[in-house]
Amino acid sequence: MKRSGNAKRPSIATLAPVMKYGTCNEMFEGWDLERQFRFIAETGYQGVELAPFTIAKSVADVPAGERRRIAQLAHASGVEVIGLHWLLVGPEGLYITDPDQAVRRRTVDYLKELMRFCVDVEGKVLVFGSPKQRNLQEGVSREQARSWLIDGFQEALDVAEQVGVTLCLEPLPPPDCNFITTTAEAIDVIDAIKHPRLRLILDVKSMFGEQTLTGVPIPDIVRRVAPYVEHVQANDANLGYPGSGEIDFVPIFKALRDVGYGGYVSVEVFDFKPGPETIARKSIDYMKQCYAAAGGT
């Protein structure tokens, strides 16, 4: 299909349902970036999602030349940098809902720096999960935490708009998190801010947790929230790779195709024991099989 050079990015409802596969990089511990990117491309992935703590304790310490090198390595290897996740693991002491205003100030400032780093390595999305940096602390009400989160996001989103990246809020159900645990709660924040650079990320393990909480099946969650979705992460309820546990991805991929999702599905696992090569290969093989079974080509 021919497109105008100044055409705006289409919404999720109008995107052609073509799946793109990515994987997160933190499971490749001990591998240099060139080896990571080359293996990821050779395995069949189109994109890589970077955890900033695998690059440096603070991305503020990563010089411009190294940022350019990361982008160039990805290009040379044939993969796209999707963006960043696990945003607030380091440096220590960050907390978006901390009662201490100085802590919140440092956290918002670092979120802005992450946005600048993201665009420098040619990424486009930042996944805001970071449960240990947003959980409700003792004595902090849900309403107060929501207000602090909204204030912080509103400020940081000015930078997101300037540099052209999108912040994606991730619902995280218990036991991982006690604040913004469902897609409905995430959308409540997104609707309150009403900024085009704030969107929703869906994580399969988290949607399984939401299904357990609410009784709404994962495919129905996907269809309900489709207009808000910018990014998807793939894993299983057992913390392992797609296909390693009980979650059937065929109806999930069918729902993503039905709503016209044309973005990345990025593998994010928490159990690294099988090893990165096994995880990467088995994940993409399983996802391709499920995508084909869901009617994709």
C-alpha positions in Angstrom: 0.0 0.0 0.0 1.4 3.4 -1.0 1.6 5.9 1.8 2.2 9.6 1.8 5.6 10.7 3.2 3.9 12.9 5.8 1.2 10.5 6.8 0.7 10.0 10.5 1.2 6.7 12.2 -2.1 4.7 11.9 -4.0 3.8 15.0 -4.1 0.2 16.3 -7.6 -0.2 14.7 -6.2 0.5 11.2 -2.9 -1.3 11.3 -2.4 -4.3 9.1 -2.3 -7.4 11.4 1.3 -8.3 10.8 3.1 -9.6 13.8 6.7 -8.5 14.6 8.8 -10.4 17.0 11.3 -9.0 19.5 13.1 -10.2 22.7 14.3 -8.5 25.8 18.1 -8.5 26.3 18.6 -9.1 30.1 18.7 -12.9 29.7 21.9 -12.6 27.7 24.0 -11.9 30.7 27.7 -12.0 29.9 27.2 -11.5 26.2 28.5 -8.2 24.6 25.9 -6.2 22.7 27.2 -7.2 19.3 26.9 -10.9 20.1 23.4 -10.3 21.5 22.1 -8.4 18.5 23.7 -10.8 16.0 22.2 -13.9 17.6 18.8 -12.2 18.0 18.7 -11.4 14.3 19.9 -14.8 13.3 17.2 -16.4 15.4 14.5 -14.6 13.4 13.6 -11.6 15.7 13.2 -8.2 14.2 13.7 -6.2 17.4 15.4 -6.1 20.7 14.1 -4.5 23.9 16.9 -3.2 26.2 17.0 -3.2 30.0 19.0 0.0 30.8 20.7 -1.7 33.8 22.4 -4.1 31.4 24.0 -1.0 29.7 25.0 1.0 32.8 24.0 1.7 36.4 22.7 5.0 35.1 22.1 5.9 31.5 23.1 9.4 32.4 26.7 8.0 32.5 26.5 6.6 28.9 28.2 9.1 26.6 26.8 10.2 23.2 29.4 8.1 21.3 28.4 4.9 23.1 24.7 5.7 22.4 25.5 6.0 18.7 27.5 2.8 18.8 24.6 0.9 20.3 22.3 2.1 17.5 24.9 1.3 14.9 25.4 -2.2 16.2 21.7 -2.9 16.0 21.6 -1.6 12.4 24.6 -3.7 11.4 23.1 -6.8 13.0 19.8 -6.3 11.3 17.6 -5.7 14.4 15.6 -2.7 15.5 15.9 -1.3 19.0 12.3 -1.4 20.1 12.9 0.6 23.3 13.5 0.2 27.0 12.0 -1.7 29.9 12.8 -2.3 33.6 13.3 1.4 33.7 13.9 2.1 37.4 16.0 -0.9 38.5 19.0 1.5 38.8 20.4 3.7 40.0 19.3 2.9 43.5 16.8 5.1 45.4 14.3 5.8 42.6 10.6 5.6 43.5 7.8 7.3 41.6 5.3 7.2 44.5 7.6 7.8 47.4 6.3 10.2 50.1 9.6 12.1 49.9 9.3 14.8 47.2 13.1 14.7 46.6 12.9 11.0 45.8 10.0 11.6 43.4 12.0 14.5 41.8 15.0 12.3 41.2 12.8 9.6 39.7 11.0 11.9 37.3 14.3 13.5 36.2 15.8 10.0 35.5 12.7 9.0 33.6 13.3 12.1 31.4 16.9 10.9 30.9 15.7 7.5 30.0 13.6 9.0 27.3 16.5 10.9 25.8 18.7 7.7 26.0 15.9 5.7 24.3 15.8 8.0 21.3 19.6 8.2 21.1 19.7 4.4 20.6 16.8 4.7 18.2 14.2 3.1 20.4 10.6 4.2 20.4 8.8 2.9 23.5 9.6 2.8 27.2 7.7 0.2 29.3 6.9 1.5 32.8 6.6 -1.5 35.0 9.1 -1.2 37.9 6.8 -2.6 40.6 9.4 -2.1 43.4 9.6 1.6 42.5 5.9 2.2 42.4 4.3 -0.1 45.0 2.1 1.6 47.7 4.2 2.2 50.8 2.8 2.1 54.3 0.6 5.1 55.0 0.3 6.1 51.3 -3.2 5.9 49.9 -4.0 4.7 46.5 -5.4 8.2 45.6 -2.3 9.9 46.8 0.0 7.5 44.8 -2.1 8.0 41.7 -1.8 11.8 42.1 2.0 11.6 42.4 2.2 9.2 39.4 0.1 11.5 37.3 2.1 14.5 38.2 5.4 12.8 37.4 4.1 11.3 34.1 2.7 14.7 33.0 6.1 16.3 33.5 8.1 13.6 31.8 5.7 13.3 28.9 6.8 16.8 27.8 10.2 15.3 27.1 8.6 12.3 25.4 6.8 14.6 23.1 10.0 16.6 22.3 12.1 13.5 21.5 9.4 11.4 19.9 9.1 8.4 22.2 6.1 6.7 23.9 5.7 5.8 27.5 3.7 2.6 28.1 2.1 2.0 31.5 2.1 -1.7 32.5 -0.6 -3.2 34.7 1.0 -5.6 37.2 -1.3 -7.7 39.3 -0.4 -9.3 42.7 1.9 -10.7 44.0 4.2 -8.6 41.8 2.6 -5.2 42.5 -0.2 -3.6 44.7 -0.7 -0.5 42.6 -2.2 -0.3 39.1 -2.8 -4.0 39.0 -5.3 -4.2 36.1 -5.7 -2.8 32.6 -8.7 -0.8 33.9 -6.6 0.9 36.5 -3.9 1.7 34.0 -6.4 3.1 31.6 -7.8 5.3 34.4 -4.4 7.0 34.6 -4.0 7.2 30.8 -7.5 8.8 30.5 -6.7 11.2 33.3 -3.6 12.5 31.6 -4.9 12.4 28.0 -1.4 12.6 26.3 -0.8 10.9 23.0 2.6 9.8 24.2 1.2 7.7 27.1 -0.2 4.3 26.1 -0.8 0.8 27.4 1.5 -2.2 27.3 0.1 -5.7 27.6 2.1 -8.5 29.2 0.8 -12.0 28.8 1.8 -13.2 32.3 0.2 -10.1 33.8 -3.0 -10.6 31.8 -3.1 -14.1 33.1 -2.9 -12.6 36.6 -5.7 -10.2 35.7 -7.8 -13.0 34.3 -7.4 -14.8 37.7 -8.4 -11.6 39.6 -11.4 -10.6 37.4 -12.5 -13.8 35.5 -12.1 -12.0 32.2 -10.2 -14.3 29.7 -7.0 -12.9 28.2 -8.4 -12.6 24.6 -11.3 -10.6 25.9 -8.9 -8.3 27.8 -7.0 -7.7 24.5 -10.2 -6.8 22.7 -11.5 -4.5 25.4 -8.3 -2.4 25.7 -7.1 -2.5 22.0 -7.4 1.2 21.3 -4.9 1.9 24.1 -2.3 -0.7 23.2 1.2 0.3 22.0 3.3 -2.8 22.8 3.0 -6.4 23.9 5.3 -8.7 25.9 5.2 -12.5 25.7 5.9 -14.9 28.6 4.1 -17.6 30.5 2.5 -17.8 34.0 5.4 -20.0 35.2 7.8 -17.0 34.6 9.2 -18.9 31.6 9.2 -18.4 27.9 6.1 -18.6 25.7 5.0 -22.2 25.3 6.8 -23.4 28.5 3.7 -23.4 30.6 -0.1 -23.5 30.6 -1.0 -20.4 28.5 -2.2 -21.0 25.0 -1.1 -18.2 22.7 -3.3 -19.1 19.8 -6.4 -17.3 21.1 -4.3 -14.4 22.2 -2.7 -14.0 18.8 -6.2 -14.4 17.2 -7.4 -11.5 19.4 -4.4 -9.3 18.5 -5.1 -10.1 14.8 -8.8 -9.3 15.2 -8.1 -5.9 16.6 -5.4 -5.1 13.9 -2.4 -5.1 16.2 0.7 -4.5 14.0 3.4 -3.8 16.7 5.9 -5.9 18.4 5.4 -9.0 20.6 8.5 -9.0 22.7 9.7 -12.0 24.7 10.3 -11.2 28.4 11.1 -14.0 30.7 12.0 -14.2 34.4 13.4 -17.7 34.5 16.7 -17.8 32.7 17.7 -21.3 33.7 17.1 -22.9 30.2 19.7 -20.4 28.8 19.3 -17.5 26.4 19.7 -19.6 23.2 17.1 -22.1 24.2 14.7 -19.5 25.4 15.0 -17.4 22.3 14.7 -20.3 19.8 11.8 -22.0 21.6 9.9 -18.8 22.1 10.0 -17.7 18.4 9.2 -21.2 17.2 6.2 -21.4 19.4 5.0 -17.9 18.6 5.2 -18.5 14.9 3.3 -21.7 15.2 0.6 -20.0 17.3 0.4 -17.1 14.9 -0.1 -19.4 11.9 -2.8 -21.3 13.9 -4.5 -18.0 14.5 -4.6 -17.3 10.8 -1.5 -15.3 10.4 1.0 -15.7 7.6 
